[in-house]
Amino acid sequence: MSSFLVAYDIVEAKRRVQVAKLVYGYALGGQKSALEVPVTFSEIKVIADELIDTIDSNTDKVNIIKVADEAILLGTATQIEYEEGMILL
């Protein structure tokens, strides 16, 4: 399991809602359009494929960035340990 940062800038509101629903379905949390997504490499590929089908490649931008295994945490940030099957509320 790896963590990825999925950050997006979607021009049209309807597509932005679709992208948000898709990414938030996998996310631990984040800040509006930048979300931490703890998934396997095969799952991030599925997410990327769905995003490709959703966005307008002429106007929208999505960055998927693998987070380093050892995060640099500043201020009150804490590492969330995620285990397969865990449900976070």
For each residue, the residues with C-beta under 8 A, 3 or more apart:
1: 38 39 40 82 84
2: 38 39 40 41 44 66 67
3: 36 37 38 66 67 71 82
4: 36 37 38 39 44 64 65 66 67
5: 30 34 35 36 37 63 64 65 67
6: 23 27 34 35 37 47 62 63 64 65
7: 33 34 35 62 63 65
8: 16 19 23 33 34 51 55 60 61 62 63
9: 33 60 61 62
10: 15 16 19 33 55 60 61 62
11: 15 16 56 59 60
12: 15 16 56 59 60
13: 16 17
14: 17 18
15: 10 11 12 18 19 54 55 56 60
16: 8 10 11 12 13 19 20
17: 13 14 20 21
18: 14 15 21 22 54
19: 8 10 15 16 22 23 51 54 55 60 62
20: 16 17 23 24 33
21: 17 18 24 25
22: 18 19 25 26 47 50 51 54
23: 6 8 19 20 26 27 35 37 47 51
24: 20 21 27 35
25: 21 22
26: 22 23 37 38 39 43 47
27: 6 23 24 30 35 36 37
28: 35 36 37 38 80 82 88
29: 35 36 80
30: 5 27 34 35 36
31: 34 35
32:
33: 7 8 9 10 20
34: 5 6 7 8 30 31
35: 5 6 7 23 24 27 28 29 30 31
36: 3 4 5 27 28 29 30 67 80
37: 3 4 5 6 23 26 27 28 44 47
38: 1 2 3 4 26 28 80 82
39: 1 2 4 26 43 44 47
40: 1 2 43 44
41: 2 44 45
42: 45 46
43: 26 39 40 46 47
44: 2 4 37 39 40 41 47 48 64
45: 41 42 48 49
46: 42 43 49 50
47: 6 22 23 26 37 39 43 44 50 51 64
48: 44 45 51 52 64
49: 45 46 52 53
50: 22 46 47 53 54
51: 8 19 22 23 47 48 54 55 62
52: 48 49 55 57
53: 49 50
54: 15 18 19 22 50 51
55: 8 10 15 19 51 52 60 62
56: 11 12 15 59 60
57: 52 60
58:
59: 11 12 56
60: 8 9 10 11 12 15 19 55 56 57
61: 8 9 10
62: 6 7 8 9 10 19 51 55
63: 5 6 7 8
64: 4 5 6 44 47 48
65: 4 5 6 7
66: 2 3 4
67: 2 3 4 5 36 71
68: 71 72
69:
70:
71: 3 67 68 77 79
72: 68
73: 77 78 79
74: 77
75:
76:
77: 71 73 74
78: 73
79: 71 73
80: 28 29 36 38 88
81:
82: 1 3 28 38 86 88
83: 86
84: 1
85:
86: 82 83
87:
88: 28 80 82
89:
